Amino acid sequence: MPGETSPYGTVVNPGVLAPFHQHLFSIRIDPAIGGLGEGNTVMQEDSVPMEYDPTSPPKNNPYGVGYTVKKETIETSGWADAAPEKNRIFKVINPGHINPISGRPIGYKLVPVPSQLMISHPKSVGYARAELYALLSSVTRMIIADICCSANHHIVSITE
């Protein structure tokens, strides 16, 4: 009927419902920074406000606007949230190759965009088939045999 609505999607024609759903994408980045994967290191960097006491301002932050960057090497496979409140970024660097201008390792900066994660219930079949999408950013060691970022063979049944 014209004007018919549904809480589960958009009625696009009488008797035809376009159900709400998600499109989830993953990307694998295998950078060759200064060589084919040799020496690559992943860093997580967060902006951290400096200490400030307005009654007795420190010399290195007299107006309370200073901040530093906390750098952490990601040593093991894992994941991290975007954390926009910390201006979190990730860098893939090669400490063995130094930029002659900046004096810092060469690399790439990755800026994760906060976005919706998987909506499916954690005990649902949809979630079991795509747990990768419950995470925003993940880091794994490079394994040449792994072609796809979410595994060589995507799970396509309930029991796999």
Long-range contacts (C-beta under 8 A, 24 or more apart in sequence): 22-116, 22-118, 22-119, 24-118, 24-130, 24-133, 26-132, 26-133, 26-149, 26-150, 27-149, 28-148, 28-149, 29-92, 29-110, 30-142, 31-92, 31-107, 31-108, 33-92, 33-93, 33-94, 33-97, 33-106, 33-107, 33-108, 34-94, 34-96, 34-97, 34-106, 35-94, 35-96, 35-97, 37-142, 38-94, 38-96, 39-94, 39-95, 39-96, 39-97, 40-92, 40-93, 40-94, 40-142, 41-73, 41-92, 41-93, 41-94, 41-95, 41-105, 42-73, 42-74, 42-90, 42-91, 42-92, 42-93, 42-139, 43-71, 43-72, 43-73, 43-74, 43-90, 43-91, 43-92, 43-93, 44-71, 44-72, 44-74, 44-80, 44-88, 44-89, 44-90, 45-69, 45-70, 45-71, 45-72, 45-88, 45-89, 45-90, 45-91, 46-70, 46-72, 46-83, 46-86, 46-87, 46-88, 47-86, 47-87, 48-86, 74-139, 77-138, 77-139, 77-140, 77-141, 78-138, 78-139, 79-135, 79-136, 79-137, 79-138, 79-139, 80-136, 80-137, 80-138, 80-139, 81-136, 81-137, 82-112, 82-113, 82-114, 82-115, 82-136, 82-137, 84-114, 88-112, 90-137, 90-139, 110-137, 112-136, 112-137, 125-158, 128-155, 128-158, 129-154, 129-155, 129-156, 129-158, 130-155
